[in-house]
Amino acid sequence: MTNPTPTPGIHHVTCIASDPQRNLDFWVETLGLRLVKRSINQDDPSTYHFFFADAEGNPGTSMTFFPWGADVPRGKVGSGQVSRTAFRVPEGSLDYWEDRFEEYGVDYDDRIERFGETVLPLRDPDGLPIELVEVEVPADDPTVPWTEFVPEDAAIRGFHSVTLWLADPDPTEDLLRTMGFEEAGTEASEHDPGDGGRTRFAASGPVGQYVDVVSAIEGGRQGHGTVHHVAFQTPTDADQESMRRAVASKGLRPTQQIDRHWFRSVYFREFAGVLFELATNGPGYDSDEPLDDLGGRLVLPGTFEDRREEIEADLVDVTIPRAETAEADD
C-alpha cells in the first residue's frame, strides 16, 4: 500500500481529573494555559470536557480533561499507558517555574537531564505526572503563548513529548515508524522502570514531535490522574484516511471517522492497549467562538445544543480564573 503522510506529531492529550474547579484552577492559573473550550464529554454529556492550550488553541498545544468527579477512583500509572506528558518551556525558565510551584504548593521533583535537555517533573492536583522541558524556542515557532498568569519568557509552548510504558515495545515501535516517527536515540535512565532504557522517536513537526518508549511490566489502571488517550495530527481528511488504512494494515482496528466538532477523529488501541487517536487540524476551536472569547461559555456541539437546559442542570458550577480577579483579591 502507499505510505501515509507522516504525522507532524501530537495533536492533543486527554486525561481524567476529579474536581472540575480544581482542574481549572491548576491548568489556567498555576500553569498559565488558556481555557480555549468549555464543553461536555460527547460520549457522556453529564460531565465536562475542558480544553487548555496556547492563546489560539493551535494543534500540538491542547491538554484536555474529563473531570469525572470524586467518585472516580484514583488511577495508577503503569504498563499500557501514556505515563508522562511533557511540555516545552523556554530556555532559562525553570527557575521561574520552581519558584511558582513553591508559591502554589505544587508537588515537583528535582530536575533531571534527558537526551541533552533539562526536565522538571511535577504532578497536577490529581497526581497526573507532567514534565516541563527547556527548549530553545525559534523565532518562527507556531505556538502563541498565553500570558494572563505567566510571562511570555516562561509560558508553556505546546507539547514536547509523551512517554509510553509498554510491556512489549517492539510492535508499538514498528507502528510509530509506520506513522512517520523516526528513531532518534536510546538512553538509560535510573528514573525509568526496568533496565531496557528509553527509546525516543521523533516526528517532523516542531511541537509535540517526540514519543518516548519505555519497557515497563507492572500494569496500571485508569482513573483520575492518568491519561485517557493521546491524539496525533493527521492534518487533512485525506491524511487521516491514509493513516487509518496504514494502521489497519498492521492488524489493528481503527474506527471510522467520528466528527468531534472542532476536529474529526479516528480511534484505535495500539498493541499494548494505549488508546491512540488520529485528529484533523480543523475546523479548530475558533470555528464556533470568536478567538477573543474562547472558553467563555459552555459550548454544546451539534444536537447537544437542543438539550442545553437538561445538560446544564447536571453540571456543577465552575468559575474560570481571571488575572484581574486574582489581583483584586490581593
N, C-alpha and C positions, 0 to 999 in steps of 0.2 A: 504494500500500500504506500501511498505518498506520505512522506514525513510531514507531521503537522507543523504549523508555525510555532516556533518555541515560545513558551510563556515568558514575559518580561520579569515575572516574579510574583510575589504575594500581592493579592488584591485586598483582602481583609482577613481578620481573625475574629471568630465569635466565641465567647466564653460564657460561663454560668456564674451568676452572682446571687447573693441572698437579698439584702435590703436595698431597694431601689434608690432611696435618698442617699445612703452611704456610698453607693456606687457612683452616683452623680457627683457628690462632693469630692471624692478622691480623684476621679478622672478629669473633672473640669477644673477644680480649684487647686488641688495638690499637684497634679501632673501638668495642668495647663492646656489640655486638649479642648477643642471646641465641640460642643454638642451640636452635631450637624443634622441629626434626625432623631426625633422622639416619636416612636411609633409602637406597634404591637408585634408580638411574635405571630406571624401569619399562619402558623400551624397550631397556635394556642392563643387566641386573641384575648384571653383573660389576663395575660401578662405583658409587660412592656418589652420593647426592643429598643435599646439605646445605641446610638452610633457616635463615637468620638473620633475626631480626625483633625487634619490641619485646617487652615482658615477656609479652604474651598472644598473640602471633602474629596481631595484628589485620590485616585486609585493608588493603593500602596500605603495609605495612611490611616485607615479606619479600623479601630478596635471596637467591636460591638459586643453587647451583653444582653442575655436573657436573665433579668433579676427575678428568679423564681420564688423568692421569699424564704423565710427562716425555716419553713417546714422541710425544705430540701436538704438532705444531709450534706455535710462537707465531703468533697471528693478527695481522692488520693492520686497523686501523680505517679504514674508507673508505665510499664511497658504497654505499647499500643496507644500512646497518646502523644500529642504535642506537649512536651514537658516544660518548655520555656518559650516566651515571646520576647524578642529583643527590639528596641527602638534606637534609632540614630539620634545622637545629640552632638552639637558642635564641639570640636576640639577645645579643651580647656574648661569645659563647663561642669565637670564632675564635682569640683569643689562647691560650686553653687548648689548642685543637687544634694550633696551630703548635708550642707547647712540647712537646706529646705526640709530635708527628711527629719533632721533633728528637731526643727521647729514644729513640724506637723506630726511627730511621733510615728514616722513610717518605719517599718521593720526592714532594715537593709543590712547587707554584709560588706566585708572588706572587698576592695577592688581586686580583680584578677586580670591576668593577661591571657589573651587567646588569639591565635593567628595574628600576632603583632598588634592587636588592638586592646585598649583598656576597657574593661567591662565592670559595671557596677550592678550587682544583683540586689533585688528587693522583692517585696511581696505586697500585693494590694490588701485591703481590709479583709477579704475572704481567703487570703493565703495564696492567691494566684502568683506563681513565680514569673517575674518580669526582669528584664535586664536593660540597662542603658549602656550604649556602646559609643565611645567617642569616635567621630569620623571627621575628616576634612570635607566640609560642605562646599561643593563647587558653586561658582557664581551663577551658573545656569541650572541649578538644582530645581526640579519640577515641583517641590513642595513649597507651600506658603505658610510660614509659621503663624500660629495664633498667639497673640501677645497680651491677652486680657489679664492673665495672672503671672505669666512667666516672661522675662525679657527675651528679645529675639536672639541674643547671643547664647542663650541656653535652651531655647524652646525645642521640643521634640520635632524631628523632621522625618516622620514616617517610620516604617519598619526597617529594621536591619536584617532580621532573620527569625526563623523558628527552629527549634530543636525537636527532633523526633526521637523518642525512646522506643526501640524495637527489639524484639527477641531474636528475629532473624532479619538482619538488614538487607541481605542481598537482593531479594525480589523488589523491595521498595527502591533501592538504589538504581536498579535497572529501569524501574518506572520513571524515576526522576530524570534519567538520561533521555527516555522517550519524550518527556515533557519539555526537554530543551536545556536542562541543567547539566553543567559540566563539572566533573570532579576537580576541586580546587586545592586539595591537600588533606592530610590526616595529622592529627596532633593528639598526643596522650595528655590526659588531664586527671589530676587527683580529685577534681570536683565532680567528675562524671562517674556513674555506676560502671561496674565491670572493668575489664582491662583491655578492651578492644580499641580504645581510642575514639576520637571524634573525627568523622569524615565530613568535610564541607563540600557542598555542591552550590554552584553559582549560576544564576541566570544572567541575562544580558542587561536588564534594567538597572538603573542607579538606586532605586528604592525597593526594599524588600527582596533583594536579589539572592539571599543565601538561605539554604536549608541545611542544617547540620544533622547528621545521623549518628546516634549513639546506641551501642548494644546494651540492652537492659532486660533482665529476666523477670524481675518482680512486677506483677501486674498491678494496675491501678483501677480506680473506679470513678465513674462520672459523678459529679456533684458540684456544689459551688466551690469556686477556687480552682476549677480546671477548664481547659479549652474544650469547646464543643466541636469545632471544626476549623480548618484553615482553607481559605479560598485563594486560588491562583488566577492571575489575569489571563483571560483569553479575549482580547480587546473587542473583536467583532463577532457577530454570529457565525461567520464562516470560519474564523479561527477556532471558535468553540466547538463547532461540529467536527472539524478535522481532528481536534484533540480528543473529542469524545470517541470517535472511531478508533483512534490510536490506543486509547485506554481500553476499549472493548477488545481490541486485538490481543491484549495481554491476558485475556481471560477474566477481566473484571466486568462489573455490571453497572455501568453508569446509567442514570435516569435519562429520560428525555428532558428537553429544556423546560424549565419552570420560570414563569415570569415573577420576579421579585420586585417589580415596580421601578426600582432605581437601577437595577441590573437584571440580567437574565442568567439563570443558574443551571448547572448540571452537577449532580452529586454522585459520589461513589465512595465505597470503603476500599482503601488500598489493602495490600496483602496482610498487613499486621492489624488491620481493623481501624486505623485512623480515618476519620471522615474527611475526605477531600471535596472541595467544590471548585468548579470552573465558572468564573464570573465574567460577564462582559463589562466594558468600561462605561457603558451608557445604559439608560439615559442620564444617570447621575442624580446626586442628592438635590441639585437645584432645579430639577425638572418639574417640581410641584410646589416650590417655595422660592421666593427671591433669595439671592445669595446672602444679602444682608440680614435676612430673617431666619436663616436655617436653624432648626431646633426650637424655634419659638412657640410652636403649637404642636398638639398631638395630631400627627398625620395618619389617616386611616386609608390605606390604598385600596383601589378597586371597589368592590361591593361592600367592603367593611364600613365605608362611609355611611351606608344605609342603616347600619347598626350602631351609630355613634352613641346614642343615649344609653343603650344597653352596655356597650363596651366601657364607656367612661365610668359607669356605676360600679363596675367590677375592679377598676384600677385605683390604687391608693394615690392620694395627692402627693405631688413632689414639687420642690422648688429648685429652679436652676440657679446655681451660684452666679452672682454678678459681682464684679470687682467693686463697683460703686457702692453696693450694699455692704461689702466687707469693710470698705474704708469708712462708711458712715457709722459703723458699729464700734470703731476703734476709739 
